[in-house]
């Protein structure tokens, strides 16, 4: 691709901090790559009041594309801020592209790989997760770790968390008991692959040992309904502390707060611009 319009895309949230973090990442990546990078959410962010976003409305995918296509732009490159192959990428975007093509005709939209493409994975993402744990443990021994993510009904997305947990275990060592948990899962045994809810995982850990610290490794990019200040993770942890007489629980910073995330995104961008084999064509 010669000079596409570049979108840094997340799923979107009604939490203003999520959009502000997306903008921060896009601005930093723009400087690192010396290219304009547009922060765009797929959904939800348009509901955030402008006054919470420094007076600048959030961009969402379909209106953004309509505006750019109307201006005559025809080549686009999408950098997904997604750990795995979410349906937002595999279904929502292609559906929107089909509708946009019916309105504006032919255009090219390519997408770089997700943050942790399997089977190769992403070693830098493992480094981020381990670094964030180290920053919160402050030199104290890590004995119990829970890697928690949003949770997905798609095995392909859960496989990303499983892969990262396995690689983290190698880095942390056998003396660390590393579990996995989710914030959301569907009912029924058909979704057991997704893992257990965080509240249940904390209850089980407390039943075994109420004194040894538990460190939560947060597989989240930005603040939102689950992660960040006032999110569900914070509430669940506080409830567990109350229920189990001060159960020591510590949460890691978010992945999106680590500077190495920009290196991952920059690598994806350079690879996409240098060779077409490093992108997936959504249209064109």
Helices and strands as residue ranges (DSSP letters): E 5-10, H 16-33, E 37-41, G 45-47, G 50-53, H 61-70, E 75-80, H 87-87, I 88-92, H 93-104, E 108-111, H 123-137, E 144-149, H 155-172, E 177-182, G 189-194, H 198-208, E 214-218, H 232-243, E 249-251, G 255-257, H 260-274, G 276-278, E 280-283
